[in-house]
Amino acid sequence: MRLLRRLRPPAPLDDAIWQQVCRDTPWIARLDDVRRWRLRALTERFLHEKTITPVGDLSLDALQCAQLAALCCLPLLEYGSRGWRGWSQLIVYPDAFRVHRSHTDAAGVQHEWEDELAGESWDAGPLILSWADVQADLAEPDTGFCVAVHEMAHKLDALDGEMDGTPPLPGEWRRRWAQDFQRAYDTLCQEVDLGRETRIDPYATEGPDEFFAVATEYHFSAPRLLRQAMPDVAAHLRRFYGPPPEW
């Protein structure tokens, strides 16, 4: 049944809904006309192929679903719909959600804890967002945070089978990307270890995968700061995602 659905063309978005999405989403409002039309086509296809599932007492209307889909498609303006390959569902919680974690260390000791998350991306599974955090990002669009594009960056990262902070790229570009990102990541980790205040969210030092996802947030929501702090990383992301919205 899903295959038959995909074979049918996506339903066009209502013009009034799309115009409202553009007005209410600052990163989209700052796109040029060509890229905004490209985003609209991707959004229509996303809504056609993916299931958006609100959890608990959260209810999402057509406008809110379109906005969520557009945010998820924002990092795909250059890469296209192949960037959402391998998963079918966007789950939306009303607020930050808790997940149970467990880990067995090298000594065989099992550790368990609870994390409170604004978003999560599962390998070959759903993408999960907190609606409250999405709204908070929209309210302050120039502060370096955008949970929807953060989690989509993880989806892009995973396309080659490894969550290593490097999405699928042509060979020479991949080599330069890996070198430049590793150098910037190591520098940021050193600054955090020394207790220095950093211009980039220190959560990026959790691993190369998180570094890529956090840098993606800055590309869309604080591109000038990213260029100042990490010019090589900013240049790669501009090539990968296209020109960022400027503030």
C-alpha positions as CSV (number, residue, x, y, z in Angstrom):
1,M,0.0,0.0,0.0
2,R,2.9,2.4,0.8
3,L,4.4,1.7,-2.6
4,L,1.2,2.5,-4.4
5,R,1.0,5.8,-2.4
6,R,4.5,6.7,-3.5
7,L,3.7,6.1,-7.1
8,R,1.0,8.7,-7.0
9,P,2.1,12.3,-7.4
10,P,2.3,14.4,-4.2
11,A,-0.8,16.6,-3.5
12,P,0.1,20.3,-4.0
13,L,0.2,22.4,-0.9
14,D,-2.5,24.9,-0.4
15,D,-1.1,28.3,-1.4
16,A,-2.3,30.0,1.8
17,I,-0.7,27.3,4.0
18,W,2.6,27.6,2.2
19,Q,2.6,31.4,2.4
20,Q,1.9,31.1,6.1
21,V,4.8,28.6,6.5
22,C,7.1,31.0,4.8
23,R,6.0,33.9,7.0
24,D,6.2,32.0,10.2
25,T,9.6,30.3,9.5
26,P,12.3,32.9,9.5
27,W,14.9,30.6,7.8
28,I,12.5,30.0,4.9
29,A,11.5,33.6,4.7
30,R,15.1,34.5,3.9
31,L,15.5,32.1,1.0
32,D,15.5,33.5,-2.5
33,D,12.5,32.7,-4.7
34,V,14.1,29.8,-6.6
35,R,15.2,28.0,-3.4
36,R,11.8,28.6,-1.8
37,W,10.0,27.0,-4.7
38,R,12.4,24.1,-4.5
39,L,11.7,23.7,-0.8
40,R,8.0,23.8,-1.5
41,A,8.3,20.8,-3.9
42,L,10.4,18.9,-1.4
43,T,7.9,19.7,1.4
44,E,5.0,18.4,-0.7
45,R,6.9,15.2,-1.4
46,F,7.9,14.8,2.3
47,L,4.2,15.1,3.3
48,H,3.3,12.5,0.6
49,E,6.0,9.9,1.6
50,K,6.4,10.4,5.4
51,T,3.9,9.9,8.2
52,I,3.8,12.7,10.9
53,T,2.7,11.2,14.2
54,P,1.9,13.5,17.2
55,V,2.2,11.8,20.6
56,G,0.1,12.2,23.7
57,D,-2.3,15.1,23.7
58,L,-0.5,17.0,20.9
59,S,-2.6,17.7,17.9
60,L,-1.1,19.1,14.6
61,D,-3.1,20.8,11.9
62,A,-2.2,21.0,8.2
63,L,-0.2,24.2,8.7
64,Q,1.9,22.8,11.5
65,C,2.6,19.6,9.6
66,A,3.6,21.6,6.6
67,Q,6.0,23.7,8.7
68,L,7.5,20.6,10.3
69,A,8.0,19.0,6.8
70,A,9.6,22.2,5.5
71,L,12.0,22.4,8.4
72,C,13.1,18.8,7.8
73,C,13.6,19.5,4.1
74,L,15.6,22.7,4.6
75,P,18.9,20.8,4.8
76,L,18.0,18.9,1.6
77,L,17.8,21.9,-0.8
78,E,20.9,20.8,-2.6
79,Y,21.0,17.1,-1.7
80,G,17.4,16.4,-2.6
81,S,14.9,13.8,-1.4
82,R,17.5,11.0,-1.4
83,G,18.6,12.6,1.9
84,W,15.5,11.1,3.7
85,R,16.1,7.5,2.4
86,G,15.6,4.7,4.8
87,W,13.0,5.9,7.2
88,S,9.3,6.7,7.1
89,Q,8.0,8.4,10.2
90,L,8.4,11.8,12.0
91,I,7.2,11.5,15.6
92,V,6.4,14.7,17.4
93,Y,6.2,15.0,21.2
94,P,4.5,17.9,22.9
95,D,7.6,18.8,24.9
96,A,11.1,17.4,25.6
97,F,10.9,13.6,26.1
98,R,12.8,11.2,28.3
99,V,14.7,8.1,27.1
100,H,16.3,5.3,29.1
101,R,20.0,4.7,28.3
102,S,22.2,1.8,29.2
103,H,25.9,1.1,28.5
104,T,28.3,-1.6,29.5
105,D,31.9,-0.3,30.1
106,A,35.2,-2.0,29.4
107,A,35.1,-3.6,32.9
108,G,31.7,-5.2,32.2
109,V,29.9,-2.8,34.5
110,Q,26.4,-1.7,33.2
111,H,25.4,1.9,33.6
112,E,21.9,3.1,33.2
113,W,20.5,6.6,33.1
114,E,17.7,8.9,31.8
115,D,18.2,11.6,29.1
116,E,15.8,14.4,28.4
117,L,15.9,15.2,24.7
118,A,14.6,17.8,22.3
119,G,15.1,15.5,19.4
120,E,16.5,12.2,18.3
121,S,17.3,10.3,15.1
122,W,17.3,6.5,15.1
123,D,19.3,4.5,12.6
124,A,16.9,3.3,10.0
125,G,14.1,4.4,12.3
126,P,12.0,7.5,12.9
127,L,13.1,11.0,13.4
128,I,11.7,12.4,16.7
129,L,11.2,16.1,17.6
130,S,9.8,18.1,20.6
131,W,7.2,20.5,19.3
132,A,7.9,22.9,22.2
133,D,11.6,23.0,21.2
134,V,10.8,23.5,17.5
135,Q,8.7,26.5,18.6
136,A,11.4,27.9,20.8
137,D,13.9,27.7,17.9
138,L,11.5,29.6,15.7
139,A,11.0,32.3,18.4
140,E,14.8,32.9,18.4
141,P,16.0,32.0,14.9
142,D,19.4,33.6,15.0
143,T,20.9,32.0,18.2
144,G,22.4,28.8,16.7
145,F,19.7,26.3,17.5
146,C,17.3,24.4,15.2
147,V,16.5,21.0,16.4
148,A,14.8,19.9,13.2
149,V,17.9,20.5,11.0
150,H,20.1,19.0,13.7
151,E,18.3,15.7,13.6
152,M,18.2,15.8,9.8
153,A,21.9,16.2,9.8
154,H,22.2,12.9,11.7
155,K,20.0,11.3,9.0
156,L,22.3,12.6,6.3
157,D,25.4,11.5,8.2
158,A,24.0,8.0,8.5
159,L,23.4,7.5,4.8
160,D,26.8,5.9,4.2
161,G,26.3,3.5,7.1
162,E,28.5,5.4,9.6
163,M,27.7,8.2,12.0
164,D,31.0,9.9,11.8
165,G,30.2,13.5,11.0
166,T,30.8,13.0,7.2
167,P,27.8,12.5,4.9
168,P,28.2,10.8,1.5
169,L,30.5,12.9,-0.6
170,P,32.7,12.5,-3.7
171,G,36.2,11.2,-2.8
172,E,38.4,14.3,-2.8
173,W,35.8,16.5,-1.2
174,R,35.2,13.8,1.5
175,R,39.0,13.7,2.3
176,R,39.1,17.5,2.6
177,W,35.9,17.6,4.6
178,A,37.2,15.0,7.1
179,Q,40.5,16.8,7.6
180,D,38.9,20.3,8.1
181,F,36.1,19.0,10.3
182,Q,38.5,17.0,12.4
183,R,40.8,19.9,12.9
184,A,38.0,22.2,13.9
185,Y,36.5,19.5,16.2
186,D,39.9,19.0,17.9
187,T,40.3,22.7,18.5
188,L,36.9,23.1,20.0
189,C,37.4,20.0,22.3
190,Q,40.7,21.6,23.5
191,E,39.0,24.9,24.3
192,V,36.3,23.1,26.2
193,D,38.9,21.0,28.1
194,L,40.7,24.2,29.1
195,G,37.5,25.6,30.5
196,R,37.3,28.4,27.9
197,E,34.0,30.0,26.8
198,T,33.3,28.9,23.2
199,R,31.4,30.6,20.5
200,I,30.0,27.3,19.3
201,D,27.8,25.2,21.6
202,P,30.1,22.9,23.6
203,Y,27.6,20.0,23.0
204,A,29.4,19.8,19.6
205,T,32.3,18.1,21.4
206,E,30.2,15.0,22.3
207,G,31.5,13.4,19.1
208,P,32.2,14.1,15.4
209,D,28.5,13.2,14.6
210,E,27.3,15.9,17.1
211,F,29.9,18.3,15.8
212,F,28.5,18.0,12.3
213,A,24.8,18.3,13.5
214,V,25.6,21.4,15.7
215,A,27.5,23.0,12.9
216,T,24.5,22.5,10.7
217,E,22.3,24.3,13.1
218,Y,24.7,27.3,13.0
219,H,24.8,27.2,9.2
220,F,21.1,27.9,9.2
221,S,20.6,30.0,12.3
222,A,23.9,31.8,13.0
223,P,25.9,31.6,9.8
224,R,28.0,34.7,10.4
225,L,29.2,33.4,13.8
226,L,30.0,30.0,12.2
227,R,32.1,31.7,9.5
228,Q,34.0,33.7,12.1
229,A,34.6,30.7,14.4
230,M,35.2,28.0,11.9
231,P,35.6,29.4,8.3
232,D,36.7,26.0,6.8
233,V,33.7,24.2,8.2
234,A,31.4,27.0,7.2
235,A,32.7,26.8,3.6
236,H,32.0,23.1,3.4
237,L,28.5,23.5,4.7
238,R,27.8,26.3,2.3
239,R,28.8,24.0,-0.5
240,F,26.8,21.1,0.9
241,Y,23.6,22.9,1.9
242,G,23.7,26.0,-0.3
243,P,23.9,29.6,0.9
244,P,22.6,30.1,4.4
245,P,19.8,32.6,5.4
246,E,21.6,35.7,6.4
247,W,20.6,37.9,9.4
